Amino acid sequence: MTTHTKELITYSSALAMLASGIVLAFLSFFLNDYDIANGVLVYIAQALVYSGSIFGVALYIKSKLVEFRSEMRQMMDPKDLKDPKDLTPQSKI
């Protein structure tokens, strides 16, 4: 399974969950005399938490991956290397 397929599956499941929560909220509101049942509110909350966590985790991982790549490129740049010992990470104390 490629990375593109995994991202497509996670984003589509998050969007489907979000859409189902919105649809259920509107149906419950208009079919029950403008009242939303407690169970529907719990489902909407869970849908929002799930969707938010999927999007938040994906963004966090992507930002950390970009940060890691930039650090590796900076460390592996051959014009900055004078000695092979320079490949070891420096402690930032």
MIMIGU-880113 format. One record per residue: x, y, z of N, C-alpha, C in turn; residue number from 1. Coordinates in Angstrom, 2 decimals. Layout:
! residues N
+---------+---------+---------+---------+---------+---------+---------+---------+---------+-----+
:     n.x :     n.y :     n.z :    ca.x :    ca.y :    ca.z :     c.x :     c.y :     c.z : pos :
+---------+---------+---------+---------+---------+---------+---------+---------+---------+-----+
:       X :       Y :       Z :       X :       Y :       Z :       X :       Y :       Z : NUM :
...
+---------+---------+---------+---------+---------+---------+---------+---------+---------+-----+
//
This chain:
! residues 93
+---------+---------+---------+---------+---------+---------+---------+---------+---------+-----+
:     n.x :     n.y :     n.z :    ca.x :    ca.y :    ca.z :     c.x :     c.y :     c.z : pos :
+---------+---------+---------+---------+---------+---------+---------+---------+---------+-----+
:    0.85 :   -1.17 :    0.00 :    0.00 :    0.00 :    0.00 :    0.90 :    1.23 :    0.00 :   1 :
:    0.64 :    2.14 :   -0.89 :    1.47 :    3.33 :   -0.99 :    1.02 :    4.39 :    0.01 :   2 :
:    1.89 :    5.37 :    0.19 :    1.58 :    6.46 :    1.13 :    0.36 :    7.25 :    0.66 :   3 :
:    0.25 :    7.44 :   -0.65 :   -0.89 :    8.18 :   -1.19 :   -2.20 :    7.46 :   -0.88 :   4 :
:   -2.21 :    6.14 :   -0.99 :   -3.41 :    5.36 :   -0.71 :   -3.78 :    5.44 :    0.77 :   5 :
:   -2.77 :    5.37 :    1.63 :   -3.04 :    5.47 :    3.07 :   -3.62 :    6.82 :    3.43 :   6 :
:   -3.05 :    7.88 :    2.87 :   -3.57 :    9.22 :    3.14 :   -4.98 :    9.37 :    2.62 :   7 :
:   -5.25 :    8.82 :    1.45 :   -6.58 :    8.90 :    0.87 :   -7.61 :    8.19 :    1.76 :   8 :
:   -7.24 :    7.05 :    2.27 :   -8.15 :    6.30 :    3.14 :   -8.40 :    7.05 :    4.45 :   9 :
:   -7.35 :    7.57 :    5.08 :   -7.55 :    8.27 :    6.36 :   -8.34 :    9.55 :    6.18 :  10 :
:   -8.02 :   10.34 :    5.15 :   -8.75 :   11.59 :    4.94 :  -10.20 :   11.33 :    4.55 :  11 :
:  -10.42 :   10.32 :    3.72 :  -11.80 :   10.05 :    3.32 :  -12.62 :    9.52 :    4.50 :  12 :
:  -12.01 :    8.71 :    5.37 :  -12.76 :    8.24 :    6.54 :  -13.07 :    9.40 :    7.49 :  13 :
:  -12.13 :   10.33 :    7.64 :  -12.38 :   11.49 :    8.50 :  -13.48 :   12.37 :    7.92 :  14 :
:  -13.44 :   12.58 :    6.61 :  -14.48 :   13.41 :    5.98 :  -15.84 :   12.72 :    6.03 :  15 :
:  -15.86 :   11.40 :    5.84 :  -17.13 :   10.66 :    5.92 :  -17.70 :   10.72 :    7.33 :  16 :
:  -16.86 :   10.61 :    8.33 :  -17.32 :   10.69 :    9.72 :  -17.87 :   12.09 :   10.02 :  17 :
:  -17.17 :   13.10 :    9.55 :  -17.62 :   14.48 :    9.76 :  -18.95 :   14.73 :    9.06 :  18 :
:  -19.06 :   14.26 :    7.82 :  -20.31 :   14.44 :    7.07 :  -21.46 :   13.68 :    7.73 :  19 :
:  -21.20 :   12.48 :    8.23 :  -22.27 :   11.72 :    8.87 :  -22.75 :   12.41 :   10.14 :  20 :
:  -21.83 :   13.03 :   10.88 :  -22.24 :   13.77 :   12.07 :  -23.10 :   14.97 :   11.73 :  21 :
:  -22.74 :   15.67 :   10.68 :  -23.53 :   16.85 :   10.27 :  -24.91 :   16.43 :    9.78 :  22 :
:  -24.96 :   15.38 :    8.96 :  -26.25 :   14.91 :    8.44 :  -27.14 :   14.42 :    9.58 :  23 :
:  -26.58 :   13.67 :   10.50 :  -27.36 :   13.17 :   11.63 :  -27.88 :   14.32 :   12.50 :  24 :
:  -27.08 :   15.36 :   12.67 :  -27.51 :   16.52 :   13.46 :  -28.70 :   17.22 :   12.80 :  25 :
:  -28.62 :   17.44 :   11.49 :  -29.73 :   18.09 :   10.79 :  -30.98 :   17.23 :   10.79 :  26 :
:  -30.81 :   15.93 :   10.55 :  -31.98 :   15.05 :   10.57 :  -32.63 :   15.01 :   11.94 :  27 :
:  -31.85 :   14.89 :   12.97 :  -32.39 :   14.84 :   14.33 :  -33.06 :   16.16 :   14.70 :  28 :
:  -32.47 :   17.26 :   14.27 :  -33.02 :   18.57 :   14.62 :  -34.37 :   18.80 :   13.95 :  29 :
:  -34.45 :   18.51 :   12.66 :  -35.68 :   18.83 :   11.93 :  -36.76 :   17.75 :   12.06 :  30 :
:  -36.40 :   16.51 :   12.37 :  -37.41 :   15.46 :   12.49 :  -37.94 :   15.29 :   13.91 :  31 :
:  -37.29 :   15.87 :   14.90 :  -37.71 :   15.72 :   16.30 :  -38.15 :   17.04 :   16.91 :  32 :
:  -38.94 :   17.80 :   16.21 :  -39.49 :   19.06 :   16.72 :  -38.40 :   20.00 :   17.24 :  33 :
:  -37.36 :   20.18 :   16.45 :  -36.26 :   21.10 :   16.73 :  -35.54 :   20.77 :   18.04 :  34 :
:  -35.33 :   19.49 :   18.27 :  -34.62 :   19.02 :   19.45 :  -33.63 :   17.95 :   19.02 :  35 :
:  -32.43 :   18.01 :   19.57 :  -31.41 :   17.01 :   19.25 :  -31.25 :   16.10 :   20.47 :  36 :
:  -31.36 :   14.81 :   20.24 :  -31.27 :   13.83 :   21.33 :  -29.84 :   13.76 :   21.87 :  37 :
:  -29.72 :   13.30 :   23.10 :  -28.41 :   13.21 :   23.74 :  -27.47 :   12.25 :   23.02 :  38 :
:  -28.00 :   11.13 :   22.55 :  -27.18 :   10.17 :   21.83 :  -26.62 :   10.74 :   20.54 :  39 :
:  -27.42 :   11.57 :   19.89 :  -26.96 :   12.21 :   18.66 :  -25.84 :   13.21 :   18.97 :  40 :
:  -25.97 :   13.92 :   20.07 :  -24.91 :   14.85 :   20.45 :  -23.61 :   14.13 :   20.77 :  41 :
:  -23.71 :   12.97 :   21.40 :  -22.51 :   12.17 :   21.69 :  -21.87 :   11.71 :   20.40 :  42 :
:  -22.69 :   11.25 :   19.44 :  -22.16 :   10.82 :   18.15 :  -21.47 :   11.97 :   17.42 :  43 :
:  -22.07 :   13.13 :   17.43 :  -21.48 :   14.31 :   16.77 :  -20.15 :   14.66 :   17.42 :  44 :
:  -20.10 :   14.60 :   18.74 :  -18.84 :   14.90 :   19.44 :  -17.76 :   13.89 :   19.07 :  45 :
:  -18.12 :   12.62 :   19.02 :  -17.14 :   11.59 :   18.65 :  -16.68 :   11.77 :   17.22 :  46 :
:  -17.59 :   12.15 :   16.33 :  -17.22 :   12.38 :   14.93 :  -16.25 :   13.55 :   14.82 :  47 :
:  -16.49 :   14.61 :   15.57 :  -15.60 :   15.76 :   15.54 :  -14.23 :   15.43 :   16.13 :  48 :
:  -14.21 :   14.67 :   17.21 :  -12.94 :   14.27 :   17.82 :  -12.14 :   13.39 :   16.87 :  49 :
:  -12.81 :   12.43 :   16.24 :  -12.13 :   11.53 :   15.30 :  -11.56 :   12.31 :   14.12 :  50 :
:  -12.37 :   13.16 :   13.53 :  -11.91 :   13.93 :   12.37 :  -10.77 :   14.88 :   12.75 :  51 :
:  -10.91 :   15.53 :   13.87 :   -9.86 :   16.44 :   14.32 :   -8.57 :   15.72 :   14.62 :  52 :
:   -8.67 :   14.55 :   15.20 :   -7.44 :   13.81 :   15.51 :   -6.77 :   13.30 :   14.25 :  53 :
:   -7.54 :   12.86 :   13.27 :   -6.95 :   12.40 :   12.01 :   -6.21 :   13.55 :   11.33 :  54 :
:   -6.85 :   14.70 :   11.21 :   -6.20 :   15.83 :   10.54 :   -5.05 :   16.37 :   11.37 :  55 :
:   -5.19 :   16.42 :   12.68 :   -4.13 :   16.93 :   13.53 :   -2.90 :   16.04 :   13.55 :  56 :
:   -3.10 :   14.74 :   13.64 :   -1.97 :   13.81 :   13.66 :   -1.25 :   13.84 :   12.32 :  57 :
:   -1.99 :   13.88 :   11.25 :   -1.36 :   13.92 :    9.92 :   -0.51 :   15.18 :    9.75 :  58 :
:   -1.03 :   16.32 :   10.17 :   -0.26 :   17.56 :   10.06 :    0.97 :   17.54 :   10.95 :  59 :
:    0.84 :   16.99 :   12.15 :    1.97 :   16.92 :   13.07 :    3.07 :   16.04 :   12.51 :  60 :
:    2.70 :   14.88 :   11.99 :    3.70 :   13.97 :   11.43 :    4.38 :   14.60 :   10.22 :  61 :
:    3.62 :   15.25 :    9.36 :    4.23 :   15.89 :    8.19 :    5.19 :   17.00 :    8.59 :  62 :
:    4.84 :   17.78 :    9.60 :    5.73 :   18.87 :   10.02 :    7.01 :   18.33 :   10.64 :  63 :
:    6.89 :   17.25 :   11.42 :    8.09 :   16.65 :   12.01 :    8.96 :   16.00 :   10.94 :  64 :
:    8.35 :   15.43 :    9.91 :    9.12 :   14.81 :    8.83 :    9.88 :   15.88 :    8.04 :  65 :
:    9.25 :   17.00 :    7.78 :    9.93 :   18.09 :    7.08 :   11.08 :   18.63 :    7.92 :  66 :
:   10.85 :   18.77 :    9.21 :   11.90 :   19.24 :   10.13 :   13.08 :   18.25 :   10.15 :  67 :
:   12.78 :   16.97 :   10.19 :   13.82 :   15.94 :   10.20 :   14.62 :   15.96 :    8.90 :  68 :
:   13.93 :   16.09 :    7.78 :   14.62 :   16.14 :    6.49 :   15.54 :   17.34 :    6.38 :  69 :
:   15.08 :   18.49 :    6.84 :   15.92 :   19.68 :    6.76 :   17.15 :   19.55 :    7.65 :  70 :
:   16.99 :   18.94 :    8.82 :   18.14 :   18.72 :    9.70 :   19.14 :   17.75 :    9.07 :  71 :
:   18.62 :   16.69 :    8.43 :   19.51 :   15.72 :    7.78 :   20.24 :   16.35 :    6.60 :  72 :
:   19.55 :   17.15 :    5.82 :   20.21 :   17.83 :    4.69 :   21.28 :   18.78 :    5.19 :  73 :
:   20.99 :   19.45 :    6.28 :   21.96 :   20.38 :    6.85 :   23.19 :   19.62 :    7.35 :  74 :
:   22.96 :   18.47 :    7.99 :   24.08 :   17.69 :    8.51 :   24.88 :   17.02 :    7.40 :  75 :
:   24.23 :   16.64 :    6.30 :   24.88 :   15.89 :    5.25 :   25.41 :   16.76 :    4.11 :  76 :
:   25.32 :   18.05 :    4.22 :   25.80 :   18.93 :    3.17 :   27.32 :   18.81 :    3.07 :  77 :
:   27.87 :   18.32 :    1.94 :   29.31 :   18.04 :    1.86 :   30.19 :   19.29 :    1.90 :  78 :
:   29.70 :   20.42 :    1.49 :   30.54 :   21.61 :    1.49 :   30.80 :   22.14 :    2.90 :  79 :
:   29.92 :   21.79 :    3.85 :   30.11 :   22.23 :    5.22 :   30.97 :   21.27 :    6.04 :  80 :
:   31.21 :   20.07 :    5.51 :   31.96 :   19.07 :    6.25 :   33.46 :   19.26 :    6.06 :  81 :
:   34.16 :   19.41 :    7.15 :   35.61 :   19.52 :    7.12 :   36.23 :   18.25 :    7.66 :  82 :
:   35.50 :   17.59 :    8.54 :   36.01 :   16.42 :    9.22 :   34.86 :   15.41 :    9.35 :  83 :
:   35.10 :   14.10 :    9.20 :   34.01 :   13.13 :    9.34 :   33.34 :   13.17 :   10.70 :  84 :
:   34.02 :   13.70 :   11.70 :   33.39 :   13.80 :   13.02 :   32.22 :   14.78 :   13.03 :  85 :
:   32.14 :   15.62 :   12.00 :   31.06 :   16.60 :   11.94 :   29.71 :   15.94 :   11.67 :  86 :
:   29.70 :   14.66 :   11.32 :   28.44 :   13.98 :   11.07 :   27.68 :   13.68 :   12.36 :  87 :
:   28.36 :   13.66 :   13.48 :   27.69 :   13.39 :   14.74 :   26.89 :   14.61 :   15.16 :  88 :
:   25.68 :   14.43 :   15.68 :   24.87 :   15.58 :   16.08 :   25.50 :   16.32 :   17.26 :  89 :
:   25.37 :   17.61 :   17.21 :   25.89 :   18.45 :   18.28 :   24.83 :   18.57 :   19.36 :  90 :
:   25.25 :   18.56 :   20.60 :   24.29 :   18.74 :   21.69 :   24.03 :   20.23 :   21.87 :  91 :
:   22.76 :   20.53 :   22.04 :   22.34 :   21.94 :   22.19 :   22.05 :   22.20 :   23.66 :  92 :
:   23.10 :   22.45 :   24.41 :   22.95 :   22.70 :   25.85 :   23.07 :   24.19 :   26.13 :  93 :
+---------+---------+---------+---------+---------+---------+---------+---------+---------+-----+
//
